[in-house]
Amino acid sequence: MLTLALSKGRIFEETQPLLEAAGVHCAEKPESSRKLILPTSDPNLRLLIVRASDVPTYVQYGAADFGIAGKDVLLEHGGEGLYQPIDLQIAKCRMSVATAKDFDYANAVKQGARLRVATKYVKTAREHFAAKGVHVDIIKLYGSMELAPLVGLADVIVDLVSTGGTLRANNLVEVEEIMTISSRLVVNQAALKMKHTALQPLLAAFEQASQK
């Protein structure tokens, strides 16, 4: 039995065509099911529905044989114990810095300056500003990131941006793109050796489907 760790939402929806390319169908959707372990049309494959930020951990410790996680999540996790063979080119967006329209970002990121940054991507934000020689006070938030500059909690936020609609609706502007983000296939290193025969056809089908 193989176990694939996935998160609800966009990643699950965009993974379905990859599964179908491998001849696998999921009868239930996590949004409409209370189950956290979902069977598939392949009796040797089940889906584990977990938080996006937990996917690498489940795979690292072998609770799942493989999983799909965003590059943003993998950077924060560190990637220990994971083999990352395929960029699936799904759930694309970008990691960016955003702030209030009237904030002078160019002046604020001069070398030696100090900045208050609200984000849940602590490692990524710290490394980005360290490379600029900017000292940062990180304020870790898990949601409603856009509020932070509006109420004076932080000077800027570091967050994922897709269309930018949420930023515009809250009178924020994207001032710097840090990196592009997409979702990757990650595999438990022990499973890759012990279950190679079972895993390989799925990995090959995923890679082929992601290149179309």
Summary of the structure (lengths in Angstrom):
residues: 212
radius of gyration: 19.2
end to end distance: 28.2
largest distance: 58.5
contacts: 670
relative contact order: 0.21
helix: 34%
strand: 31%
